Amino acid sequence: MAGTNDEAVAAADDALYVLTAVLLTPAQFPSVLGDDYPEACAALDLPPLADGYGLVLGQDGDGSRWTVVVDDVSLVAVAIASWDCGMEYDLSPDERAVVTALPGWPLALAVAAPGVPAPHDPPAETAGRPLSPPDTGSWGPAQRRLGADEVALQWAVWREQIGDADFSAGGQGKSAESAPEDRDAAMTGGPSGVRRVLAEARAYIDSPPPLGRVRSSFAPGEARTLRADGPGWSIVARTDDIAFVLLDDRPGEILPVGRGPELPGLLKALDKLAVRPL
C-alpha cells in the first residue's frame, strides 16, 4: 500500500465523485488497516498525526478508484454524521486540506458513481500499487478484525444467541462466517486461546499498548462498547455484559466469555485507558 506522486494527486482531485468517507483517528479507524492507529497509518504511508485524517473514497471522471486523504477531520466527521442521519451533505474538501491521494479503495464498496465507467483501478504506471479490500475467501488478521467490527455493530443479534448454558464449558464458539441471523450456527468446543487473550489484554493495564489498541464507544444505558486488539486476537465487549473473542488461529469463530469474577474488573480497567471519539 504505497503512497502516490503529485500526478496521482492531481488526477484524483480532478472531478472526484465522492461515494463515502471514513475517519482515520486514534479512536476510530478502518480496522482492516491494522490493530492500532499507528499501524493503520503505516499501511497508508501516513505519519500518525494526533488529530488524524479523513479518507474520502470516490471515482474520477474515468471511473478510477481513489482514496483521498485530507487533514480536515471535522469536515469529514460532519459529512459522515449527516449521511448517517439520512441527510444530504456535499463533501468537497478544500484542496489545501488534501494530504495525498492513493489509488484504489481499502474497503469494499457496493456503490458506484453514476454517469462514469464502472469502478476500476487507475493505471499502475502512473498511480502506483492500488489499495484493495481484504480477500473475504480467506481468514487472517484483517478478516478477524472485520468480524469483530460486525459483532460490535450487531451486538444485540449476537448476544441473544448466547445463553448461560453456553458458558458451562468455559465458553463456546459460533461461526463468524454465517450470517448473524443464522440461529443454527454450529457450536464448537471450549476455546484454548481465550485465557492467553485475556492475559494479554490484562497486561495492557500496566503497559499501555499503542494508541488505538483499546477503544471505547457509545452503548445503550450507561455501558460502553469496548474494543481491544492484539497480535492474533480481537475482543468486543459491553462493560455491563459479556465479551466475545476472535482469534487468527480459530478461523470464522466467535467465542463468548462470561462475566464471572474477573471480566467486569478487566473491562472497567480497559475502558479507563481506552481512547474515545470526541
Order of alpha helices (4+ residues) and beta strands (2+ residues): alpha-beta-alpha-beta-beta-alpha-beta-alpha-alpha-alpha-beta-alpha-beta-beta-beta-beta-beta-alpha
